[in-house]
Amino acid sequence: MMALEPASVKHYFEALCGIPRSTGNEVGVQKYLLSFAVENEFAVRKDEAGNIVIYVPGRGGGIASATVCLQTHMDMVCAKDEGVEHDFIRDPIRTEIKQWQEPEGEKTVLKAIGTTLGADNGLGLASALAVATDCAVTDCPPLELLFTVSEESGLIGASKLDETMLHSDLLLNLDTEELGSIYISAAGGRDMYATWTFNRTARPAHLYPMRASLQGLPGGHSGLDIHEERGNAIKILLEAVRRAAGDGELLLASFKGGTARNTIASDAEIVFWVSPKQQEALEQQLNTPKWLATLRSNEKITGGITVIAPEEECFAPLSAALSVAILSAVAEIPHGVLDWSKAVEGLVETSNNVATITTSKNQIELCCNTRSSAVGAIEKFQSDQESKLTRAGASVFYRKGYPPWPAEPNSVLLKTAQETFTRVLGHEPKIAAIHAGLECAVLMDKLPQLQIISFGPDIREAHTPRERIHLDSVQPFYNCLTSLLAALTPGKIA
C-alpha cells in the first residue's frame, strides 16, 4: 500500500497504477473515468479523439461561481530498466516506498519497481478526481475535469479536442513537477524524422558481424533534463565505434537506440560487418572499461562489443557508401542545449534531442525532438538539419508541432494563485517557465479566452524508471489546489 496523503488522492492513484495506460492505449483509463462519472452522477462527454470532460457541480459558496477547468492527461511514458520483465499493455505498475538522497537532503519517495511510475500525469489526474469527490472541499466552483489522450506523443489529444465540450474561462493544468512553483509559459516543439530506404548487399563471406552496445545511461526527460548533460547513448556509442574503427570502413547492418521521442536515449546498439583485422582492433578498444569509465554515474551502465554467433540472425550489410553517409549524418546532428534564454536566467531556450533510431529490413529511421520558446528557432534548426540529412540520402518529414505557451504575468488568475500559495505554503511561490511541452498552449490556441496556470507536487526524473514522488509534497500541493478553488468561488475573476 502507498504511504500517500491525502487518502482520496492515494485511492485514485492506486487505481490508476492498476490500469495500463501507455500512449495510444488509454481505453482502460477511459472506461475507468466514464464509470467514475456515472457512479458519482456527474455529466460526462467524450470526443472522437478520446478526450473526456466530466462536469462537477459547484459546492457551498461556489455554486454560482464561474466554471474552472482542471486539466491533466491520461497517458504515461513507458520505460523500464534493462532486464526487467514488464508488459505495459497488460501489467499493472508495482510500487515501493524508498529513502532517496536528493541534492536538498534525504526524501521519502514513492517510485515504481523497475519501470516508470506514471506520476506524470497520473498524480494530477488522481488529484482532480479527489477534488470532485472530497467531502472536505466545501467551497468549490463548478468544475470541468478535462482528461486528454496521447499527450506524450506530441500533445495529440489536446490538438484534436472538441472545444465545444469546454465552457471555462479559467484553467488549472496539473502537469508540472515542482511544489511551490507556478508555471506561466512553456516551450513549443516539433519532431523531425529522417528515413533511409535501401536494398542490402549480399552477406560477405570474408567479413564477420559484430555488435556494439551501451546500456544503462540515466536517460531523462528531453526537455526538463536536457541541460544536465546526462549523455545520449545513441551519440556516445556511435562516437566510440567510429573512433575505434579509425580509417577502416564499417559496413552498417542495423542501428537502434532510444525508446521515445521525449526521452533521452539510455540504450543503443549498432551491428556492423568487419574484417578479422578490424575485429581485433575493435575488440581491443571497446572491450576494455576505458571508454565506459567516464560514463559511470551509476553501476547499471554496461557495454562493449561482441562477435555475433553464426547461428544468430542479423541483417546483411548496407553498401560502404551508404553506411558512411548514415553514420556521419547521425554523428553530425547536435544533441542537447542549442541556446539559452536571454530573458530568463538558467532557462533553456532551444534544444534538440536525438531521440530514437530504428532499423527494419529495408529502412533506418531517425527521430529528433526539437524544443524552443523562441519564435522560428525550431524551424530554422530543423531546416539546417534537413539539408544535411537529404544530402546524406535521407527523406525528411515532420510530425505536426505545437506552439509555445506565451506568458501572461499580469493575469488575475495568477495573482489569486500567488496570494493563495503564499498563505498555504508560508512563502511566495516561484513564477516560472518550463522547457517542455504543455497542453496549455494548444488549449489557449483553441480557446483564446482562457487564463491558465500550471502547478504540481515534487516529481523527479519523469520518463525514466527512477521517476519518483516526494511524498511530503503531495498534501501541500493538494492544499494549494483546494484553497485556490475556494478563493475562486466569489466569481470575481475577469
BELWO-V873690 format. One record per residue. N is the residue number from 1. SS is DSSP state (helix for helix, strand for strand, loop for the rest). PHI is phi in degrees with one decimal (* if undefined). NEAR is the number of other ideal C-beta (glycine too) atoms within 12 Angstrom. Layout:
<<N SS PHI NEAR> <N SS PHI NEAR>>
This chain:
<<1 loop * 13> <2 loop -80.1 34> <3 loop -89.3 22> <4 loop -118.3 37> <5 loop -125.6 25> <6 loop -75.3 31> <7 helix -60.9 22> <8 helix -66.1 28> <9 helix -66.5 41> <10 helix -57.0 29> <11 helix -57.0 23> <12 helix -74.9 35> <13 helix -70.0 42> <14 helix -59.7 27> <15 helix -63.0 28> <16 helix -63.8 43> <17 helix -64.0 38> <18 loop -89.4 22> <19 loop -114.8 34> <20 loop -58.1 30> <21 loop -150.6 44> <22 strand -66.6 34> <23 loop -57.6 36> <24 loop 89.6 24> <25 loop -124.7 24> <26 loop -93.2 39> <27 helix -59.0 21> <28 helix -63.1 28> <29 helix -73.8 38> <30 helix -63.0 30> <31 helix -60.2 21> <32 helix -62.4 29> <33 helix -67.7 41> <34 helix -64.2 25> <35 helix -65.0 19> <36 helix -57.8 31> <37 helix -63.5 27> <38 helix -64.5 14> <39 helix -62.2 15> <40 loop -99.8 22> <41 loop 59.0 14> <42 loop -99.4 26> <43 strand -66.4 21> <44 strand -150.5 28> <45 strand -134.5 27> <46 strand -131.9 27> <47 loop -92.8 25> <48 loop -65.2 14> <49 loop -76.0 28> <50 loop 105.4 34> <51 loop -67.2 43> <52 strand -127.1 42> <53 strand -121.6 38> <54 strand -108.8 40> <55 strand -104.0 28> <56 strand -111.8 36> <57 loop -62.8 21> <58 loop -69.7 28> <59 strand -131.5 26> <60 helix 56.8 21> <61 helix -70.6 20> <62 helix -99.1 29> <63 loop -56.1 20> <64 loop -101.1 16> <65 loop -79.4 28> <66 loop -64.6 32> <67 loop -70.5 34> <68 strand -119.2 46> <69 strand -98.1 44> <70 strand -103.4 46> <71 strand -124.9 49> <72 strand -144.3 52> <73 strand -116.9 47> <74 loop -82.7 49> <75 loop -85.2 44> <76 strand -137.5 47> <77 loop -75.2 40> <78 loop -111.6 36> <79 loop -141.0 40> <80 strand -142.5 33> <81 loop -68.4 30> <82 loop -56.2 26> <83 loop 88.2 14> <84 loop -81.7 21> <85 loop -92.1 14> <86 loop -154.3 24> <87 loop -103.4 15> <88 loop -69.7 30> <89 loop -82.0 17> <90 loop -124.7 16> <91 loop -86.9 23> <92 loop -74.1 23> <93 loop -81.5 38> <94 loop -92.5 23> <95 strand -120.9 32> <96 strand -150.8 23> <97 strand -99.9 21> <98 strand -138.9 22> <99 strand -90.1 16> <100 strand -132.7 25> <101 strand -83.0 13> <102 strand -101.4 19> <103 loop -55.0 9> <104 loop -87.7 14> <105 strand 129.5 11> <106 strand -72.8 13> <107 strand -127.6 25> <108 strand -87.8 25> <109 strand -126.4 33> <110 strand -106.6 42> <111 strand -141.6 35> <112 strand -87.1 40> <113 loop -95.5 25> <114 loop 82.7 26> <115 strand -138.8 36> <116 loop -62.4 45> <117 loop -88.2 44> <118 loop 84.4 48> <119 helix -63.3 49> <120 helix -89.3 46> <121 helix -122.1 48> <122 helix -63.1 51> <123 helix -70.3 48> <124 helix -64.5 47> <125 helix -62.1 47> <126 helix -61.5 48> <127 helix -67.4 49> <128 helix -63.5 50> <129 helix -65.2 41> <130 helix -63.3 44> <131 helix -58.3 42> <132 helix -65.7 40> <133 helix -120.5 29> <134 loop -80.0 30> <135 loop -65.1 15> <136 loop -75.6 19> <137 loop -85.5 31> <138 loop -93.0 18> <139 loop -121.1 25> <140 strand -156.8 37> <141 loop -67.7 41> <142 loop -58.0 32> <143 strand -118.9 45> <144 strand -114.4 41> <145 strand -91.1 45> <146 strand -100.7 52> <147 strand -118.6 49> <148 strand -100.1 52> <149 loop -103.7 41> <150 loop 51.3 33> <151 loop -66.8 47> <152 loop -72.8 44> <153 loop -102.4 35> <154 loop 118.4 38> <155 loop 58.9 46> <156 helix -66.0 31> <157 helix -60.6 39> <158 helix -62.7 46> <159 helix -68.3 29> <160 loop -103.8 26> <161 loop -61.2 38> <162 loop -79.0 22> <163 helix -68.4 27> <164 helix -69.9 14> <165 helix -76.3 31> <166 loop -108.4 35> <167 loop -128.6 24> <168 loop -76.5 34> <169 loop -106.4 27> <170 strand -123.3 41> <171 strand -134.7 48> <172 strand -109.2 47> <173 strand -85.5 50> <174 loop -108.5 49> <175 loop -125.6 49> <176 loop -113.7 46> <177 loop -135.6 40> <178 loop -146.4 28> <179 loop -59.9 35> <180 loop 90.0 30> <181 strand -114.2 31> <182 strand -116.4 42> <183 strand -94.9 39> <184 strand -127.4 37> <185 strand -158.1 39> <186 strand -147.8 39> <187 loop -78.7 48> <188 strand -88.7 39> <189 strand -161.0 48> <190 strand -156.5 37> <191 strand -97.5 36> <192 strand -115.2 40> <193 strand -118.3 30> <194 strand -120.0 38> <195 strand -124.5 26> <196 strand -107.2 36> <197 strand -113.2 19> <198 loop -158.8 28> <199 loop -110.3 15> <200 loop -85.5 27> <201 loop -82.4 20> <202 loop -68.3 14> <203 loop -66.5 20> <204 loop -75.1 21> <205 loop -69.8 9> <206 loop -95.7 15> <207 loop -116.8 28> <208 strand -124.4 31> <209 strand -80.6 33> <210 strand -131.5 39> <211 strand -121.7 34> <212 strand -109.6 46> <213 strand -143.9 35> <214 strand -146.3 39> <215 strand -132.7 30> <216 loop 91.4 31> <217 loop -65.0 43> <218 loop -62.0 34> <219 loop 67.8 47> <220 loop 124.7 40> <221 strand -72.8 42> <222 loop -74.8 46> <223 loop -107.5 44> <224 loop -66.5 40> <225 loop -108.8 35> <226 helix -65.4 42> <227 helix -80.8 27> <228 helix -85.2 26> <229 loop 50.8 21> <230 loop -74.6 33> <231 loop 94.6 35> <232 loop -112.8 43> <233 helix -60.3 43> <234 helix -60.7 42> <235 helix -70.7 39> <236 helix -67.9 38> <237 helix -64.8 45> <238 helix -61.8 38> <239 helix -61.4 29> <240 helix -64.6 32> <241 helix -67.5 40> <242 helix -64.6 31> <243 helix -66.4 22> <244 helix -68.3 32> <245 helix -74.5 34> <246 loop 63.0 16> <247 loop -85.3 11> <248 loop -74.0 26> <249 loop -78.7 25> <250 loop -108.9 39> <251 strand -91.9 37> <252 strand -72.7 44> <253 strand -107.3 40> <254 strand -158.3 37> <255 strand -145.9 42> <256 strand -140.4 33> <257 strand 179.7 41> <258 loop 77.5 39> <259 loop -123.6 40> <260 loop -155.2 38> <261 loop -62.4 41> <262 loop -108.4 48> <263 strand -126.5 46> <264 loop -71.2 47> <265 loop -63.5 46> <266 loop -104.0 45> <267 loop -136.6 38> <268 strand -157.2 41> <269 strand -149.0 35> <270 strand -123.9 50> <271 strand -112.9 36> <272 strand -145.8 45> <273 strand -108.4 39> <274 strand -139.2 38> <275 loop -80.0 22> <276 helix -55.6 16> <277 helix -66.4 17> <278 helix -63.8 30> <279 helix -57.0 30> <280 helix -63.7 19> <281 helix -64.7 23> <282 helix -66.7 35> <283 helix -62.1 23> <284 helix -62.2 18> <285 helix -86.3 25> <286 helix -99.2 36> <287 loop -97.3 25> <288 loop -104.6 16> <289 loop -76.1 15> <290 helix -58.8 17> <291 helix -73.8 27> <292 helix -92.1 31> <293 helix -57.4 11> <294 loop -74.6 15> <295 loop -94.4 30> <296 loop -77.1 19> <297 loop -78.6 20> <298 loop -152.7 21> <299 loop -75.5 10> <300 loop -84.5 25> <301 loop -73.1 30> <302 strand -135.3 27> <303 strand 171.9 36> <304 strand 148.1 28> <305 strand -139.1 37> <306 strand -137.9 23> <307 strand -80.9 26> <308 loop -81.0 27> <309 loop -62.9 12> <310 loop -56.6 10> <311 loop -82.3 7> <312 loop -82.6 15> <313 loop -72.9 14> <314 loop -155.9 29> <315 loop -72.0 31> <316 loop -67.8 27> <317 loop -77.9 35> <318 loop -84.4 37> <319 loop -65.3 24> <320 helix -60.4 21> <321 helix -64.4 19> <322 helix -70.2 29> <323 helix -57.8 38> <324 helix -62.6 24> <325 helix -62.1 26> <326 helix -67.8 41> <327 helix -63.6 37> <328 helix -67.0 23> <329 helix -63.3 33> <330 helix -65.9 44> <331 helix -63.3 29> <332 helix -84.4 26> <333 loop -75.5 38> <334 loop -67.0 24> <335 loop -125.7 34> <336 strand 115.6 30> <337 strand -72.8 26> <338 strand -100.2 31> <339 strand -159.0 27> <340 strand -102.1 22> <341 loop -66.1 27> <342 loop -90.8 13> <343 loop -95.7 16> <344 loop -123.0 23> <345 loop -61.5 11> <346 loop 83.2 16> <347 loop -96.9 31> <348 strand -68.0 37> <349 strand -92.0 33> <350 strand -136.7 36> <351 strand -147.9 44> <352 strand -135.0 41> <353 strand -112.8 50> <354 strand -76.5 42> <355 strand -87.5 48> <356 strand -143.4 35> <357 strand -141.0 42> <358 strand -132.5 27> <359 strand -133.7 32> <360 strand -124.0 18> <361 loop -57.5 17> <362 loop -124.2 17> <363 strand -157.4 26> <364 strand -122.7 40> <365 strand -127.0 33> <366 strand -112.4 46> <367 strand -121.8 40> <368 strand -122.0 49> <369 strand -110.5 47> <370 strand -107.9 51> <371 strand -127.1 49> <372 strand -165.6 38> <373 loop -99.8 39> <374 loop -97.4 30> <375 loop -62.6 15> <376 loop 86.6 17> <377 helix -68.8 29> <378 helix -63.4 36> <379 helix -62.5 22> <380 helix -65.6 20> <381 helix -61.6 30> <382 helix -68.7 34> <383 helix -63.6 19> <384 helix -61.6 23> <385 helix -69.4 33> <386 helix -59.4 28> <387 helix -59.9 18> <388 helix -68.1 26> <389 helix -68.8 32> <390 helix -66.7 20> <391 helix -64.4 16> <392 loop -88.0 29> <393 loop 93.8 25> <394 loop -91.5 33> <395 strand -97.5 20> <396 strand -115.6 29> <397 strand -142.5 20> <398 strand -126.0 23> <399 strand -88.1 25> <400 strand -50.5 19> <401 strand -86.3 29> <402 strand -134.4 38> <403 loop -80.1 33> <404 loop -70.1 37> <405 strand -98.4 38> <406 loop -74.8 24> <407 loop -72.6 29> <408 loop -125.1 26> <409 loop -69.6 21> <410 loop -110.4 12> <411 loop -69.4 27> <412 helix -66.5 23> <413 helix -60.7 37> <414 helix -62.7 30> <415 helix -60.8 26> <416 helix -63.2 34> <417 helix -64.8 41> <418 helix -59.3 30> <419 helix -63.3 21> <420 helix -67.4 29> <421 helix -64.1 31> <422 helix -61.0 22> <423 helix -67.0 20> <424 helix -74.1 27> <425 helix -91.2 26> <426 loop 84.9 12> <427 loop -154.1 14> <428 loop -69.6 17> <429 loop -73.4 33> <430 strand -85.3 23> <431 strand -94.1 28> <432 strand -137.8 32> <433 strand -115.8 36> <434 strand -129.9 44> <435 loop -90.6 45> <436 loop -160.8 48> <437 loop -86.5 47> <438 loop -116.6 49> <439 loop -71.4 48> <440 helix -55.1 47> <441 helix -64.0 39> <442 helix -65.5 39> <443 helix -67.8 42> <444 helix -67.6 37> <445 helix -64.5 24> <446 helix -79.9 30> <447 loop -130.0 29> <448 loop -61.7 14> <449 loop -76.2 23> <450 loop -67.5 35> <451 strand -100.7 33> <452 strand -133.3 46> <453 strand -135.2 50> <454 strand -134.8 43> <455 loop -157.2 51> <456 loop -173.0 45> <457 loop -83.3 44> <458 loop -79.6 34> <459 strand -123.5 41> <460 strand -115.1 36> <461 loop 52.9 35> <462 loop -58.5 45> <463 loop 74.4 46> <464 loop -132.9 43> <465 loop -65.9 38> <466 loop -94.2 37> <467 loop -52.4 44> <468 strand -153.2 37> <469 strand -104.3 47> <470 strand -75.7 36> <471 helix -63.1 34> <472 helix -75.4 23> <473 helix -99.4 36> <474 helix -72.5 39> <475 helix -63.1 28> <476 helix -60.2 30> <477 helix -60.6 44> <478 helix -63.9 38> <479 helix -64.1 32> <480 helix -61.8 38> <481 helix -64.2 46> <482 helix -69.5 39> <483 helix -69.4 29> <484 helix -64.9 41> <485 helix -61.9 45> <486 helix -64.2 30> <487 helix -68.0 34> <488 loop -91.0 41> <489 loop -70.5 32> <490 loop -67.5 21> <491 loop 76.8 23> <492 loop -94.1 16> <493 loop -71.6 30> <494 loop -144.5 15>>
